[in-house]
Structure formats: C-alpha cells, structure tokens
Amino acid sequence: VLQVAGKNFEVPVASLSAEDRKFIDEWKKGDLTDPSGDASIKPNWAGPWPALVSVDIEQAIEVIKEDEAANEYVYASPHYEFICDVKLNTSVVKRFSLLFEATNEVCRELPLGMVKPFRKERHKIHLFETREAYVDKGGPPESAGVYISRGGEGDILVPLTSLGVKKVGSNYSVDYDKENTTLSHEITHQLTDYEYYAPGSRGWFTEGLAEYIANSGYRSGKFDIDDLGKLKARVTAYGEDGNGGRALGEDIIAPDLQQFFTQEYDSFLANAQLSYGLSSLIVYYFFHMDGEKDAANLKAFLKALKEEAAPPQLFEPLLAGRTWDEMEAAITQGWRSRGVRITFN
C-alpha cells in the first residue's frame, strides 16, 4: 500500500521490480526491528518483569506550532506530538502527557518483544476542545478516546474532557482529580507491534494486553504493575470506582478456548463485555501463572507471530504440549486460587 498525498493506493507486489521485491522481503523480516528500518531498535525479550513503572513528572514540553488562523496547535513531549484545535498552556500539556509517556514506558519495560514503543518518530495524538469535534473526526460518541489504525500505523483521537482539561475563563486547566486510565488502553493499541494483530492473536491478546496495562493502577505518571486488585475488580464487578467494569461476577461461563482464540474480530466484539474481561484474565494467566511464571510460553507465541506463523501451528508454544482441554483446566485452576472460577464450555 502506497500513501501518496494522503491517499492510499494498492500495488501488487508481483508487479514490482525484482530489486523492489527483494527490498520488501528483507523489510518484512527486518530482523524483528522497527518497521521504519531502524536496525538500532532491538526488541526487549529478556528484561525483568516491571513492578512499578514511572516517568519524570518534570519532563519538558516543546511548542512545535501555534497557528491561530488555522486553529492548529502542536505540542511535544519526549515520545508524543499533541495536535490540538485550541491553544494550551505547556503546564497543562505536561500534566496530561504523563499518562501517555507512562504507558509508553510500560510497553518498553514489558519483555514482550515490541519495537513500536522505541521508535524515534513521535506518536501522534489529536486533541479536540469539544466532544462534537471529536465525533466529527471519527471518535465514537460515548468513548473516552480511540485509536484508528491504518495497516498497523495510526493516530489516537481524544476529546480534552477525557484528559480532565477544562476551560476556566479564557484559559484551560487540568482537573487534578481526573485520571482517565481507560485511555491507556488505546495508547497501548498504538504501541503494539503490527504482527500481534494477526489472526489467532487479534482480539484475545491485543485487547487483553491493553486491558492489563489500563488496569495496572495508574496515578500521576506511575503504573503499579503488581496491582491485581484493580484488574480483578474491573472484570468481575464495576471497577474500583464503581464505573465501567465488565461485571462478569466471580463465576464466569466462558466459550471453548480454541474457538475464542480463533474467532473473527467481529465475533469477538459481539459480546464485548465477556470478551474483553475474559481476555484480560487469560493474558494475566500467561504473564504470571503459566509454567514457571516467567511468561516463556507467551513470549514463544509472540515470536511465532513475528515469524508469521498461522493457526494451528501458531498455538503450539502456548499449549506447550498440552491439549486445549488441559489448557482450559490450567487457566481455571490458576484463577480459582485468586477467587475467580472460569468454566469453559
């Protein structure tokens, strides 16, 4: 897919020259490095699992552009560009940028082999003064924010109200009691490597990972990755604050695991509360309960995705010699000790 002047054009690879086809083959393999071709970016597979992740709350904010005539104002933190339709004080940007930077740092520190968090180009975040403007540009009406992907790349759209930004007179300030951690779900999608959205992973893993990070106890530039209580409350009840939880209860009737992993994404979304909640529990299991509790089987699964493996071979690292029924039993046993009973059909 070639992007020219903002438009996409599909070109058959077979129609290209031999030299270009060779370039594409090498670029796709990429030695598991950044899709931009930066070989200096190496995936993190061997680092320790993080417990508490934090970023510098005094990080500098750069003013890239303030164009009153065009109503375009661009501000930058270390890894993000915030493109806004109103002028903001850099102190306001500094405050809400912490959520974005902290989520980026979590994705860097999780040893899951992702390279997108390390890219040199800043990730784009589009901010809107009003919810109407946000919806007009494609934001779902009831959402706090959305990641819109275009073939593995994309931007995040967010209404300023979701960031706790409010107008006071002619200026804007931040509601310091507003900590919208659900946005880190969408930020995680923007940072997740394209290969992880392949069939067999898109849905249960991509949404489960985003839910895992979004419910890791964020506050003021810090994520408490060890905070299981928030994720469990999010899945079984209405969340720690009584708002937005999946409310599945502590006795969950789940679909057949193999079917759940291989279903189309539209099918996954058809029962979103169950799908998102169950995915977060399954991802947590593979991160912290499976095997030697070192996520080794899950990492092998992700490496298989990087190598373009497809179902059913793709799942061999996760199963690790077990049948699907034995895998279901292992997940059920793991969560039963933490007060949640999962019964697979």
Secondary structure, DSSP 8 states (H G I E B T S, - for coil): -EEETTEEE---GGGS-HHHHHHHHHHHHGGG--TT--TT-----SS---SEEE--TT---EEEEEETTTTEEEEE-SSEEEEESS---HHHHHHHHHHHHHHHHHHHHS-S---GGG-SS-EEEEEESSHHHHHHTT--TT-S-EEEEETTEEEEEEEGGGGTEEEETTEEEE-TT---TTHHHHHHHHHS-GGGGSTTTTTHHHHHHHHHHHTS-EETTEEETT-HHHHHHHHHSS-TTSSS-----SEEEE--HHHHHHS-HHHHHHTHHHHHHHHHHHHHHHHHTSTTTS-HHHHHHHHHHHTT--TTGGGHHHHTT--HHHHHHHHHHHHHTTT-EEEE-
